Amino acid sequence: MRIINTSEVTQIVSKMCIDANYYLSEDMKETFNKSMDREESELGKKIFSQLEENLQIAGEDKIPICQDTGMAVIFVEIGQEVSLQGANITDAINEGVRKGYTEGYLRKSVVSDPIERVNTKDNTPAVIHYDIVPGDKVKITVAPKGFGSENMSRVFMLKPADGIEGVKEAILTAVKDAGPNACPPMVVGVGIGGTFEKSALMAKKALTRNLNDRPDIEWVRSLEDEMLDEINSLGIGPGGLGGKLTALAVNINTYATHIAGLPVAVNICCHVNRHVTEII
């Protein structure tokens, strides 16, 4: 049994919160640069150039990529051969978020109650999702989620008879409704199957998948490619001002579902799609 003290988790999460908000991940940087070269409209090219300049300044000056430094969404995979010692793991993660957002001078955007809306002043609590997996390691993914794009999320409870065409229509409907509000060019996360909440969780997690990794299932790969082409034919374009590149990628996760259902969730993220992963 491998022992990990949760104080180590706190320190790592603190750094990850800062890094995710200052720097573009390597897969996003690669995809962003390739997409910039493919944009055809002059206005679209200009928007891409401005976004690129913003990313460069953020990295060099160590300031946030975006003023909305998001609500911290954290995925934690804990190996079943790991013994966590010290503070409660959830408390340790929230302490890491508190340290990262305070020491990194990141905007605190979390309110303690959805109606009374009093700011917690340290961006806690985070939204944390746990999985127990084989092995003796802990894998942590920090994905700060701004609410310009988060507010464009959709869940569609389709009928099985709607089939793949209904899934396509749902994805395109979500993107069309989002328009410029999700700060395109966007990354589109999709969850198909499961239940109401499982589909939404899959869509969220899909945004953290390395854009160079492709699904094992053939129809899912095909659907990702088709949806990317369809979305990029909508004409929304960079900044929502028209152009060829509305989306940088479409990532789809799937799961088993009930005979009477076909849940589809769409979670959109802006052009930076912040996420960083560390393994302890």
DRENPA-3360 file (N, C-alpha, C; in nm, 2 decimals, always signed):
BEGIN
1 = MRIINTSE = +0.09/-0.12/+0.00/+0.00/+0.00/+0.00/+0.09/+0.12/+0.00 ~ +0.07/+0.21/-0.10/+0.15/+0.33/-0.11/+0.08/+0.44/-0.03 ~ +0.16/+0.52/+0.05/+0.10/+0.62/+0.14/+0.13/+0.76/+0.07 ~ +0.02/+0.84/+0.06/+0.04/+0.97/+0.01/-0.03/+1.07/+0.11 ~ +0.05/+1.17/+0.15/-0.01/+1.27/+0.25/-0.08/+1.37/+0.17 ~ -0.20/+1.40/+0.21/-0.28/+1.50/+0.14/-0.23/+1.64/+0.13 ~ -0.13/+1.67/+0.22/-0.06/+1.80/+0.21/+0.01/+1.81/+0.07 ~ +0.05/+1.70/+0.01/+0.12/+1.70/-0.12/+0.01/+1.73/-0.22;
9 = VTQIVSKM = -0.11/+1.68/-0.21/-0.22/+1.71/-0.30/-0.25/+1.86/-0.29 ~ -0.25/+1.92/-0.18/-0.28/+2.07/-0.16/-0.17/+2.15/-0.24 ~ -0.05/+2.12/-0.23/+0.06/+2.19/-0.30/+0.05/+2.18/-0.45 ~ +0.02/+2.05/-0.49/+0.01/+2.03/-0.64/-0.11/+2.10/-0.70 ~ -0.23/+2.09/-0.63/-0.35/+2.16/-0.68/-0.33/+2.31/-0.69 ~ -0.27/+2.36/-0.59/-0.24/+2.51/-0.59/-0.16/+2.55/-0.71 ~ -0.06/+2.48/-0.74/+0.02/+2.51/-0.86/-0.06/+2.49/-0.99 ~ -0.14/+2.38/-0.99/-0.22/+2.35/-1.11/-0.32/+2.46/-1.14;
17 = CIDANYYL = -0.38/+2.51/-1.04/-0.48/+2.62/-1.06/-0.41/+2.74/-1.13 ~ -0.29/+2.77/-1.09/-0.22/+2.88/-1.14/-0.17/+2.85/-1.29 ~ -0.12/+2.74/-1.31/-0.07/+2.70/-1.44/-0.18/+2.69/-1.54 ~ -0.29/+2.64/-1.50/-0.41/+2.62/-1.59/-0.46/+2.76/-1.64 ~ -0.45/+2.86/-1.55/-0.50/+2.99/-1.58/-0.40/+3.08/-1.65 ~ -0.27/+3.04/-1.65/-0.16/+3.12/-1.71/-0.12/+3.07/-1.85 ~ -0.13/+2.94/-1.86/-0.07/+2.88/-1.98/-0.16/+2.79/-2.06 ~ -0.16/+2.79/-2.19/-0.24/+2.70/-2.27/-0.17/+2.56/-2.27;
25 = SEDMKETF = -0.25/+2.46/-2.26/-0.20/+2.32/-2.26/-0.13/+2.29/-2.40 ~ -0.04/+2.20/-2.40/+0.03/+2.17/-2.53/-0.06/+2.13/-2.64 ~ -0.16/+2.04/-2.61/-0.25/+1.99/-2.71/-0.34/+2.11/-2.76 ~ -0.38/+2.20/-2.67/-0.46/+2.31/-2.72/-0.37/+2.41/-2.80 ~ -0.25/+2.43/-2.76/-0.16/+2.52/-2.84/-0.14/+2.47/-2.98 ~ -0.12/+2.34/-2.99/-0.09/+2.28/-3.12/-0.22/+2.29/-3.21 ~ -0.33/+2.26/-3.15/-0.46/+2.27/-3.23/-0.49/+2.41/-3.27 ~ -0.47/+2.50/-3.17/-0.50/+2.64/-3.20/-0.41/+2.69/-3.31;
33 = NKSMDREE = -0.29/+2.66/-3.31/-0.20/+2.71/-3.42/-0.23/+2.65/-3.56 ~ -0.27/+2.52/-3.56/-0.31/+2.46/-3.69/-0.44/+2.52/-3.74 ~ -0.53/+2.55/-3.65/-0.66/+2.61/-3.69/-0.64/+2.75/-3.73 ~ -0.55/+2.83/-3.67/-0.53/+2.96/-3.71/-0.48/+2.97/-3.86 ~ -0.40/+2.87/-3.90/-0.35/+2.86/-4.04/-0.46/+2.83/-4.14 ~ -0.57/+2.77/-4.08/-0.68/+2.72/-4.17/-0.79/+2.83/-4.19 ~ -0.79/+2.93/-4.10/-0.89/+3.03/-4.11/-0.87/+3.11/-4.24 ~ -0.98/+3.14/-4.31/-0.98/+3.20/-4.44/-1.02/+3.35/-4.44;
41 = SELGKKIF = -1.11/+3.38/-4.36/-1.16/+3.52/-4.36/-1.06/+3.62/-4.30 ~ -1.06/+3.74/-4.35/-0.96/+3.83/-4.30/-0.99/+3.87/-4.15 ~ -1.12/+3.89/-4.12/-1.16/+3.93/-3.99/-1.13/+3.81/-3.89 ~ -1.16/+3.69/-3.94/-1.13/+3.57/-3.86/-0.98/+3.56/-3.83 ~ -0.90/+3.59/-3.93/-0.75/+3.58/-3.91/-0.71/+3.69/-3.81 ~ -0.77/+3.80/-3.81/-0.73/+3.91/-3.72/-0.77/+3.87/-3.58 ~ -0.89/+3.81/-3.56/-0.93/+3.77/-3.42/-0.83/+3.66/-3.37 ~ -0.79/+3.57/-3.46/-0.70/+3.46/-3.42/-0.57/+3.53/-3.37;
49 = SQLEENLQ = -0.52/+3.63/-3.45/-0.40/+3.70/-3.42/-0.40/+3.77/-3.28 ~ -0.52/+3.83/-3.25/-0.54/+3.89/-3.12/-0.54/+3.79/-3.01 ~ -0.60/+3.68/-3.03/-0.61/+3.58/-2.93/-0.47/+3.52/-2.91 ~ -0.39/+3.50/-3.01/-0.26/+3.45/-3.00/-0.17/+3.55/-2.92 ~ -0.19/+3.68/-2.95/-0.11/+3.78/-2.87/-0.14/+3.78/-2.73 ~ -0.27/+3.76/-2.70/-0.32/+3.75/-2.56/-0.26/+3.63/-2.49 ~ -0.25/+3.52/-2.55/-0.19/+3.40/-2.50/-0.04/+3.42/-2.47 ~ +0.02/+3.48/-2.56/+0.17/+3.51/-2.54/+0.19/+3.60/-2.43;
57 = IAGEDKIP = +0.12/+3.71/-2.42/+0.14/+3.80/-2.31/+0.11/+3.73/-2.17 ~ +0.00/+3.65/-2.17/-0.04/+3.59/-2.04/+0.08/+3.50/-1.99 ~ +0.13/+3.42/-2.09/+0.24/+3.33/-2.05/+0.37/+3.40/-2.01 ~ +0.40/+3.50/-2.08/+0.53/+3.57/-2.05/+0.52/+3.66/-1.92 ~ +0.40/+3.72/-1.90/+0.39/+3.81/-1.79/+0.33/+3.74/-1.67 ~ +0.29/+3.61/-1.69/+0.23/+3.53/-1.58/+0.11/+3.60/-1.52 ~ +0.01/+3.62/-1.61/-0.12/+3.67/-1.58/-0.22/+3.58/-1.64 ~ -0.35/+3.59/-1.59/-0.45/+3.50/-1.65/-0.47/+3.52/-1.80;
65 = ICQDTGMA = -0.50/+3.40/-1.86/-0.53/+3.40/-2.00/-0.67/+3.48/-2.02 ~ -0.76/+3.47/-1.93/-0.89/+3.53/-1.93/-0.92/+3.59/-1.80 ~ -0.99/+3.70/-1.79/-1.03/+3.76/-1.66/-1.12/+3.67/-1.58 ~ -1.20/+3.58/-1.65/-1.29/+3.49/-1.58/-1.20/+3.36/-1.56 ~ -1.15/+3.35/-1.44/-1.06/+3.24/-1.41/-1.14/+3.12/-1.36 ~ -1.27/+3.13/-1.37/-1.35/+3.01/-1.36/-1.38/+2.96/-1.22 ~ -1.47/+2.86/-1.22/-1.49/+2.78/-1.10/-1.41/+2.65/-1.12 ~ -1.33/+2.62/-1.02/-1.24/+2.50/-1.03/-1.31/+2.37/-1.04;
73 = VIFVEIGQ = -1.30/+2.30/-1.15/-1.36/+2.17/-1.17/-1.24/+2.07/-1.16 ~ -1.25/+1.97/-1.08/-1.13/+1.89/-1.05/-1.18/+1.74/-1.06 ~ -1.11/+1.67/-1.15/-1.13/+1.52/-1.16/-1.01/+1.45/-1.09 ~ -1.04/+1.36/-1.00/-0.94/+1.29/-0.92/-0.96/+1.14/-0.94 ~ -0.86/+1.07/-0.99/-0.85/+0.93/-1.00/-0.76/+0.88/-0.89 ~ -0.81/+0.80/-0.79/-0.73/+0.75/-0.68/-0.71/+0.60/-0.70 ~ -0.59/+0.56/-0.70/-0.56/+0.42/-0.71/-0.60/+0.34/-0.59 ~ -0.65/+0.22/-0.61/-0.71/+0.15/-0.49/-0.60/+0.10/-0.40;
81 = EVSLQGAN = -0.47/+0.11/-0.45/-0.36/+0.07/-0.36/-0.29/+0.19/-0.29 ~ -0.36/+0.30/-0.29/-0.31/+0.42/-0.23/-0.38/+0.44/-0.09 ~ -0.31/+0.48/+0.01/-0.36/+0.52/+0.14/-0.34/+0.66/+0.16 ~ -0.45/+0.74/+0.16/-0.43/+0.89/+0.18/-0.43/+0.92/+0.33 ~ -0.33/+0.99/+0.37/-0.31/+1.03/+0.51/-0.31/+1.18/+0.53 ~ -0.34/+1.23/+0.64/-0.35/+1.37/+0.67/-0.49/+1.42/+0.67 ~ -0.50/+1.55/+0.62/-0.63/+1.61/+0.61/-0.73/+1.53/+0.52 ~ -0.86/+1.55/+0.54/-0.95/+1.49/+0.44/-0.92/+1.54/+0.30;
89 = ITDAINEG = -0.93/+1.45/+0.21/-0.89/+1.48/+0.07/-0.97/+1.59/+0.01 ~ -1.09/+1.60/+0.04/-1.17/+1.72/-0.02/-1.13/+1.85/+0.04 ~ -1.10/+1.85/+0.17/-1.05/+1.97/+0.24/-0.91/+2.01/+0.18 ~ -0.83/+1.90/+0.16/-0.69/+1.93/+0.10/-0.70/+1.99/-0.04 ~ -0.79/+1.94/-0.12/-0.81/+1.99/-0.26/-0.86/+2.14/-0.25 ~ -0.96/+2.16/-0.17/-1.01/+2.30/-0.16/-0.90/+2.40/-0.10 ~ -0.82/+2.35/-0.01/-0.71/+2.43/+0.04/-0.61/+2.47/-0.08 ~ -0.59/+2.37/-0.17/-0.51/+2.39/-0.28/-0.57/+2.50/-0.37;
97 = VRKGYTEG = -0.70/+2.49/-0.40/-0.77/+2.59/-0.48/-0.76/+2.73/-0.41 ~ -0.78/+2.73/-0.28/-0.77/+2.86/-0.21/-0.63/+2.92/-0.22 ~ -0.53/+2.84/-0.20/-0.39/+2.89/-0.21/-0.36/+2.94/-0.36 ~ -0.40/+2.85/-0.45/-0.37/+2.89/-0.59/-0.44/+3.02/-0.64 ~ -0.56/+3.03/-0.60/-0.64/+3.15/-0.65/-0.60/+3.27/-0.57 ~ -0.55/+3.26/-0.45/-0.50/+3.37/-0.37/-0.36/+3.41/-0.41 ~ -0.27/+3.32/-0.41/-0.13/+3.35/-0.44/-0.11/+3.38/-0.59 ~ -0.20/+3.33/-0.67/-0.18/+3.35/-0.82/-0.26/+3.48/-0.86;
105 = YLRKSVVS = -0.32/+3.54/-0.77/-0.40/+3.67/-0.80/-0.50/+3.64/-0.91 ~ -0.57/+3.53/-0.89/-0.68/+3.49/-0.98/-0.81/+3.54/-0.93 ~ -0.90/+3.57/-1.02/-1.03/+3.63/-0.98/-1.11/+3.53/-0.91 ~ -1.17/+3.57/-0.80/-1.25/+3.48/-0.71/-1.40/+3.50/-0.76 ~ -1.45/+3.40/-0.81/-1.58/+3.41/-0.88/-1.69/+3.32/-0.81 ~ -1.66/+3.26/-0.70/-1.76/+3.16/-0.64/-1.84/+3.23/-0.53 ~ -1.97/+3.21/-0.53/-2.06/+3.25/-0.43/-2.10/+3.13/-0.35 ~ -2.12/+3.15/-0.21/-2.15/+3.04/-0.12/-2.29/+2.98/-0.14;
113 = DPIERVNT = -2.38/+3.06/-0.19/-2.52/+3.02/-0.20/-2.57/+3.07/-0.33 ~ -2.65/+2.99/-0.41/-2.69/+3.03/-0.54/-2.79/+3.15/-0.54 ~ -2.86/+3.17/-0.43/-2.96/+3.27/-0.42/-2.91/+3.39/-0.34 ~ -2.85/+3.37/-0.23/-2.80/+3.48/-0.15/-2.67/+3.54/-0.21 ~ -2.59/+3.46/-0.28/-2.48/+3.51/-0.36/-2.38/+3.60/-0.29 ~ -2.32/+3.54/-0.18/-2.21/+3.61/-0.11/-2.08/+3.54/-0.15 ~ -1.99/+3.62/-0.20/-1.86/+3.57/-0.26/-1.78/+3.51/-0.14 ~ -1.72/+3.39/-0.17/-1.64/+3.32/-0.07/-1.50/+3.38/-0.06;
121 = KDNTPAVI = -1.47/+3.46/-0.16/-1.34/+3.54/-0.15/-1.21/+3.45/-0.17 ~ -1.23/+3.32/-0.20/-1.11/+3.24/-0.23/-1.13/+3.13/-0.34 ~ -1.25/+3.15/-0.40/-1.29/+3.06/-0.52/-1.32/+2.92/-0.47 ~ -1.33/+2.89/-0.35/-1.38/+2.76/-0.30/-1.53/+2.77/-0.27 ~ -1.60/+2.66/-0.27/-1.55/+2.52/-0.29/-1.53/+2.49/-0.44 ~ -1.44/+2.40/-0.47/-1.43/+2.35/-0.60/-1.54/+2.24/-0.63 ~ -1.56/+2.21/-0.75/-1.65/+2.10/-0.79/-1.56/+1.98/-0.82 ~ -1.57/+1.88/-0.74/-1.47/+1.77/-0.74/-1.54/+1.64/-0.78;
129 = HYDIVPGD = -1.48/+1.56/-0.87/-1.53/+1.43/-0.91/-1.43/+1.33/-0.88 ~ -1.47/+1.22/-0.81/-1.37/+1.12/-0.77/-1.40/+0.99/-0.84 ~ -1.29/+0.92/-0.88/-1.30/+0.78/-0.93/-1.20/+0.70/-0.86 ~ -1.23/+0.58/-0.82/-1.14/+0.48/-0.77/-1.10/+0.39/-0.88 ~ -0.96/+0.38/-0.91/-0.91/+0.31/-1.02/-0.80/+0.21/-0.97 ~ -0.76/+0.11/-1.06/-0.65/+0.03/-1.02/-0.52/+0.10/-1.01 ~ -0.43/+0.05/-0.93/-0.30/+0.11/-0.92/-0.27/+0.18/-0.79 ~ -0.15/+0.24/-0.79/-0.10/+0.31/-0.67/-0.06/+0.45/-0.69;
137 = KVKITVAP = -0.14/+0.52/-0.78/-0.11/+0.66/-0.81/-0.24/+0.74/-0.79 ~ -0.22/+0.87/-0.78/-0.34/+0.96/-0.78/-0.32/+1.05/-0.90 ~ -0.42/+1.06/-0.99/-0.42/+1.14/-1.11/-0.52/+1.26/-1.09 ~ -0.47/+1.38/-1.10/-0.55/+1.50/-1.08/-0.56/+1.58/-1.20 ~ -0.68/+1.62/-1.25/-0.70/+1.71/-1.36/-0.77/+1.83/-1.31 ~ -0.71/+1.95/-1.32/-0.78/+2.08/-1.28/-0.82/+2.15/-1.41 ~ -0.95/+2.18/-1.42/-1.01/+2.24/-1.54/-1.10/+2.36/-1.49 ~ -1.04/+2.48/-1.48/-1.11/+2.60/-1.44/-1.22/+2.63/-1.55;
145 = KGFGSENM = -1.34/+2.65/-1.52/-1.45/+2.66/-1.62/-1.52/+2.80/-1.60 ~ -1.49/+2.89/-1.70/-1.56/+3.02/-1.70/-1.71/+3.00/-1.74 ~ -1.79/+3.09/-1.70/-1.93/+3.07/-1.71/-1.99/+3.14/-1.84 ~ -1.91/+3.21/-1.92/-1.96/+3.25/-2.05/-1.99/+3.13/-2.13 ~ -1.90/+3.03/-2.13/-1.93/+2.91/-2.21/-2.01/+2.81/-2.13 ~ -1.99/+2.80/-1.99/-2.07/+2.71/-1.91/-2.22/+2.73/-1.92 ~ -2.25/+2.86/-1.93/-2.40/+2.89/-1.94/-2.46/+2.85/-2.07 ~ -2.38/+2.80/-2.16/-2.43/+2.76/-2.29/-2.45/+2.60/-2.29;
153 = SRVFMLKP = -2.43/+2.54/-2.17/-2.45/+2.39/-2.16/-2.59/+2.35/-2.19 ~ -2.61/+2.23/-2.24/-2.74/+2.18/-2.27/-2.74/+2.03/-2.24 ~ -2.86/+1.98/-2.19/-2.88/+1.84/-2.18/-3.01/+1.81/-2.26 ~ -3.01/+1.71/-2.35/-3.12/+1.67/-2.43/-3.16/+1.52/-2.39 ~ -3.28/+1.50/-2.34/-3.33/+1.37/-2.31/-3.40/+1.31/-2.43 ~ -3.33/+1.26/-2.53/-3.38/+1.21/-2.65/-3.45/+1.08/-2.64 ~ -3.54/+1.04/-2.73/-3.59/+0.91/-2.74/-3.50/+0.82/-2.82 ~ -3.50/+0.69/-2.79/-3.41/+0.60/-2.87/-3.44/+0.61/-3.02;
161 = ADGIEGVK = -3.56/+0.63/-3.06/-3.60/+0.64/-3.20/-3.53/+0.76/-3.27 ~ -3.49/+0.86/-3.19/-3.42/+0.98/-3.25/-3.29/+0.94/-3.31 ~ -3.22/+0.84/-3.25/-3.10/+0.78/-3.31/-2.99/+0.88/-3.33 ~ -2.90/+0.84/-3.42/-2.78/+0.92/-3.44/-2.81/+1.06/-3.50 ~ -2.92/+1.07/-3.58/-2.96/+1.20/-3.64/-3.01/+1.29/-3.54 ~ -3.08/+1.24/-3.44/-3.12/+1.32/-3.33/-3.01/+1.37/-3.24 ~ -2.90/+1.29/-3.23/-2.78/+1.33/-3.16/-2.71/+1.44/-3.23 ~ -2.70/+1.43/-3.36/-2.64/+1.53/-3.44/-2.71/+1.67/-3.43;
169 = EAILTAVK = -2.85/+1.66/-3.44/-2.93/+1.78/-3.43/-2.91/+1.84/-3.29 ~ -2.91/+1.76/-3.19/-2.89/+1.82/-3.05/-2.76/+1.89/-3.04 ~ -2.65/+1.84/-3.09/-2.52/+1.90/-3.08/-2.52/+2.03/-3.16 ~ -2.57/+2.03/-3.28/-2.58/+2.15/-3.36/-2.67/+2.26/-3.30 ~ -2.78/+2.21/-3.24/-2.87/+2.31/-3.17/-2.80/+2.38/-3.06 ~ -2.72/+2.31/-2.98/-2.65/+2.37/-2.87/-2.55/+2.47/-2.91 ~ -2.48/+2.44/-3.02/-2.37/+2.53/-3.07/-2.44/+2.65/-3.13 ~ -2.54/+2.63/-3.21/-2.61/+2.74/-3.27/-2.67/+2.84/-3.16;
177 = DAGPNACP = -2.73/+2.78/-3.06/-2.78/+2.86/-2.95/-2.67/+2.94/-2.88 ~ -2.56/+2.88/-2.87/-2.44/+2.94/-2.80/-2.39/+3.06/-2.88 ~ -2.38/+3.04/-3.01/-2.34/+3.15/-3.10/-2.21/+3.21/-3.05 ~ -2.20/+3.34/-3.03/-2.07/+3.41/-2.99/-2.05/+3.41/-2.84 ~ -2.16/+3.36/-2.76/-2.15/+3.37/-2.62/-2.05/+3.28/-2.55 ~ -2.01/+3.18/-2.63/-1.91/+3.08/-2.57/-1.77/+3.12/-2.61 ~ -1.75/+3.24/-2.66/-1.61/+3.28/-2.70/-1.54/+3.19/-2.80 ~ -1.60/+3.17/-2.92/-1.54/+3.08/-3.02/-1.41/+3.15/-3.07;
185 = PMVVGVGI = -1.32/+3.06/-3.13/-1.34/+2.92/-3.16/-1.34/+2.83/-3.03 ~ -1.44/+2.74/-3.03/-1.47/+2.67/-2.91/-1.42/+2.52/-2.92 ~ -1.42/+2.46/-2.80/-1.41/+2.31/-2.80/-1.54/+2.26/-2.75 ~ -1.60/+2.16/-2.81/-1.73/+2.11/-2.78/-1.71/+1.97/-2.72 ~ -1.75/+1.96/-2.59/-1.76/+1.83/-2.52/-1.90/+1.77/-2.52 ~ -1.90/+1.64/-2.56/-2.04/+1.58/-2.57/-2.04/+1.45/-2.49 ~ -2.14/+1.42/-2.42/-2.17/+1.30/-2.35/-2.29/+1.23/-2.40 ~ -2.28/+1.11/-2.45/-2.40/+1.04/-2.50/-2.42/+0.91/-2.42;
193 = GGTFEKSA = -2.54/+0.89/-2.37/-2.57/+0.77/-2.29/-2.57/+0.79/-2.14 ~ -2.58/+0.69/-2.07/-2.59/+0.70/-1.92/-2.72/+0.74/-1.88 ~ -2.72/+0.84/-1.78/-2.84/+0.90/-1.73/-2.83/+1.05/-1.75 ~ -2.93/+1.12/-1.70/-2.93/+1.27/-1.70/-2.79/+1.32/-1.65 ~ -2.75/+1.28/-1.53/-2.63/+1.34/-1.47/-2.50/+1.28/-1.53 ~ -2.51/+1.15/-1.57/-2.39/+1.09/-1.63/-2.35/+1.15/-1.76 ~ -2.45/+1.18/-1.84/-2.42/+1.24/-1.97/-2.35/+1.38/-1.96 ~ -2.40/+1.46/-1.86/-2.34/+1.59/-1.83/-2.20/+1.57/-1.78;
201 = LMAKKALT = -2.17/+1.48/-1.70/-2.04/+1.45/-1.64/-1.94/+1.41/-1.76 ~ -1.99/+1.32/-1.85/-1.91/+1.28/-1.96/-1.88/+1.40/-2.05 ~ -1.97/+1.49/-2.07/-1.95/+1.60/-2.16/-1.84/+1.69/-2.10 ~ -1.85/+1.71/-1.97/-1.75/+1.79/-1.90/-1.61/+1.73/-1.91 ~ -1.60/+1.60/-1.88/-1.47/+1.53/-1.88/-1.42/+1.53/-2.02 ~ -1.51/+1.52/-2.13/-1.46/+1.52/-2.26/-1.37/+1.64/-2.30 ~ -1.40/+1.75/-2.23/-1.33/+1.87/-2.26/-1.18/+1.86/-2.22 ~ -1.15/+1.77/-2.12/-1.02/+1.76/-2.07/-0.93/+1.65/-2.15;
209 = RNLNDRPD = -1.00/+1.59/-2.24/-0.93/+1.48/-2.32/-0.83/+1.55/-2.41 ~ -0.71/+1.50/-2.42/-0.60/+1.55/-2.51/-0.66/+1.54/-2.65 ~ -0.65/+1.66/-2.72/-0.71/+1.67/-2.85/-0.64/+1.58/-2.96 ~ -0.52/+1.53/-2.92/-0.45/+1.43/-3.02/-0.50/+1.29/-3.00 ~ -0.57/+1.26/-2.89/-0.62/+1.13/-2.87/-0.76/+1.11/-2.93 ~ -0.78/+1.00/-2.99/-0.91/+0.97/-3.06/-0.98/+0.85/-2.99 ~ -1.11/+0.85/-3.00/-1.19/+0.74/-2.94/-1.16/+0.61/-3.01 ~ -1.18/+0.50/-2.93/-1.16/+0.37/-2.99/-1.27/+0.32/-3.07;
217 = IEWVRSLE = -1.39/+0.38/-3.05/-1.51/+0.33/-3.12/-1.52/+0.41/-3.25 ~ -1.54/+0.33/-3.36/-1.53/+0.39/-3.50/-1.64/+0.49/-3.52 ~ -1.77/+0.46/-3.48/-1.88/+0.56/-3.50/-1.86/+0.69/-3.43 ~ -1.79/+0.68/-3.31/-1.77/+0.80/-3.23/-1.66/+0.89/-3.30 ~ -1.56/+0.82/-3.35/-1.46/+0.90/-3.43/-1.52/+0.97/-3.55 ~ -1.61/+0.89/-3.62/-1.67/+0.95/-3.74/-1.76/+1.07/-3.70 ~ -1.83/+1.05/-3.59/-1.93/+1.16/-3.54/-1.85/+1.28/-3.50 ~ -1.74/+1.26/-3.43/-1.65/+1.38/-3.40/-1.61/+1.46/-3.52;
225 = DEMLDEIN = -1.56/+1.39/-3.62/-1.52/+1.45/-3.75/-1.64/+1.52/-3.82 ~ -1.75/+1.45/-3.83/-1.86/+1.51/-3.90/-1.92/+1.63/-3.83 ~ -1.93/+1.63/-3.69/-1.98/+1.74/-3.62/-1.88/+1.86/-3.62 ~ -1.75/+1.83/-3.62/-1.66/+1.94/-3.64/-1.68/+2.01/-3.77 ~ -1.69/+1.94/-3.88/-1.72/+2.00/-4.01/-1.85/+2.07/-4.01 ~ -1.95/+2.02/-3.96/-2.08/+2.08/-3.96/-2.08/+2.21/-3.88 ~ -2.02/+2.21/-3.76/-2.01/+2.33/-3.68/-1.93/+2.44/-3.75 ~ -1.82/+2.40/-3.81/-1.74/+2.50/-3.88/-1.80/+2.55/-4.01;
233 = SLGIGPGG = -1.92/+2.49/-4.05/-1.99/+2.54/-4.17/-2.10/+2.64/-4.12 ~ -2.12/+2.66/-3.99/-2.22/+2.75/-3.94/-2.20/+2.90/-3.97 ~ -2.07/+2.93/-3.98/-2.03/+3.07/-4.01/-2.03/+3.16/-3.88 ~ -2.03/+3.10/-3.77/-2.02/+3.18/-3.64/-1.88/+3.24/-3.63 ~ -1.78/+3.16/-3.65/-1.64/+3.21/-3.67/-1.57/+3.26/-3.54 ~ -1.44/+3.29/-3.55/-1.37/+3.34/-3.43/-1.43/+3.46/-3.37 ~ -1.45/+3.46/-3.24/-1.52/+3.58/-3.18/-1.66/+3.60/-3.21 ~ -1.72/+3.50/-3.28/-1.86/+3.51/-3.32/-1.88/+3.62/-3.43;
241 = LGGKLTAL = -1.77/+3.65/-3.50/-1.78/+3.76/-3.60/-1.77/+3.71/-3.74 ~ -1.80/+3.58/-3.76/-1.79/+3.52/-3.89/-1.66/+3.46/-3.93 ~ -1.66/+3.36/-4.01/-1.54/+3.30/-4.05/-1.56/+3.15/-4.06 ~ -1.45/+3.08/-4.09/-1.45/+2.93/-4.11/-1.44/+2.85/-3.98 ~ -1.36/+2.90/-3.88/-1.33/+2.82/-3.77/-1.42/+2.86/-3.65 ~ -1.53/+2.79/-3.63/-1.61/+2.81/-3.51/-1.57/+2.72/-3.40 ~ -1.52/+2.60/-3.43/-1.48/+2.50/-3.33/-1.34/+2.45/-3.36 ~ -1.26/+2.43/-3.26/-1.13/+2.37/-3.27/-1.13/+2.22/-3.27;
249 = AVNINTYA = -1.23/+2.17/-3.19/-1.24/+2.02/-3.18/-1.38/+1.99/-3.12 ~ -1.42/+1.86/-3.15/-1.54/+1.80/-3.08/-1.49/+1.67/-3.02 ~ -1.51/+1.67/-2.89/-1.47/+1.55/-2.81/-1.59/+1.48/-2.76 ~ -1.61/+1.35/-2.78/-1.73/+1.28/-2.75/-1.70/+1.16/-2.66 ~ -1.77/+1.15/-2.54/-1.76/+1.03/-2.46/-1.90/+0.96/-2.46 ~ -1.90/+0.83/-2.45/-2.02/+0.75/-2.45/-2.02/+0.65/-2.33 ~ -2.15/+0.61/-2.30/-2.17/+0.51/-2.19/-2.29/+0.43/-2.22 ~ -2.30/+0.32/-2.16/-2.43/+0.24/-2.17/-2.55/+0.32/-2.12;
257 = THIAGLPV = -2.66/+0.29/-2.17/-2.78/+0.36/-2.12/-2.90/+0.27/-2.11 ~ -3.02/+0.32/-2.07/-3.14/+0.24/-2.05/-3.21/+0.22/-2.19 ~ -3.29/+0.12/-2.20/-3.36/+0.08/-2.32/-3.45/+0.19/-2.37 ~ -3.50/+0.28/-2.27/-3.60/+0.38/-2.30/-3.54/+0.52/-2.32 ~ -3.41/+0.53/-2.32/-3.35/+0.66/-2.32/-3.23/+0.68/-2.41 ~ -3.20/+0.81/-2.44/-3.09/+0.85/-2.52/-3.04/+0.99/-2.48 ~ -2.98/+1.00/-2.36/-2.94/+1.13/-2.31/-2.82/+1.18/-2.39 ~ -2.82/+1.31/-2.42/-2.71/+1.38/-2.49/-2.68/+1.51/-2.41;
265 = AVNICCHV = -2.56/+1.53/-2.37/-2.52/+1.65/-2.30/-2.41/+1.72/-2.39 ~ -2.42/+1.85/-2.39/-2.32/+1.93/-2.46/-2.27/+2.03/-2.37 ~ -2.13/+2.03/-2.35/-2.07/+2.13/-2.26/-1.96/+2.20/-2.35 ~ -1.98/+2.33/-2.37/-1.89/+2.40/-2.46/-1.78/+2.48/-2.38 ~ -1.66/+2.49/-2.43/-1.56/+2.57/-2.37/-1.50/+2.66/-2.47 ~ -1.45/+2.77/-2.42/-1.39/+2.88/-2.51/-1.26/+2.83/-2.57 ~ -1.20/+2.92/-2.65/-1.08/+2.88/-2.72/-0.96/+2.83/-2.64 ~ -0.96/+2.87/-2.51/-0.84/+2.83/-2.42/-0.86/+2.69/-2.36;
273 = NRHVTEII = -0.99/+2.65/-2.34/-1.02/+2.52/-2.28/-0.92/+2.48/-2.18 ~ -0.91/+2.55/-2.07/-0.81/+2.53/-1.97/-0.82/+2.40/-1.90 ~ -0.71/+2.33/-1.90/-0.70/+2.20/-1.82/-0.55/+2.16/-1.80 ~ -0.52/+2.11/-1.69/-0.38/+2.06/-1.67/-0.39/+1.93/-1.58 ~ -0.31/+1.83/-1.61/-0.31/+1.70/-1.54/-0.18/+1.67/-1.47 ~ -0.18/+1.62/-1.35/-0.06/+1.58/-1.28/-0.09/+1.44/-1.22 ~ +0.02/+1.36/-1.21/+0.01/+1.23/-1.15/+0.10/+1.23/-1.03 ~ +0.05/+1.19/-0.91/+0.13/+1.17/-0.79/+0.17/+1.02/-0.78;
% end
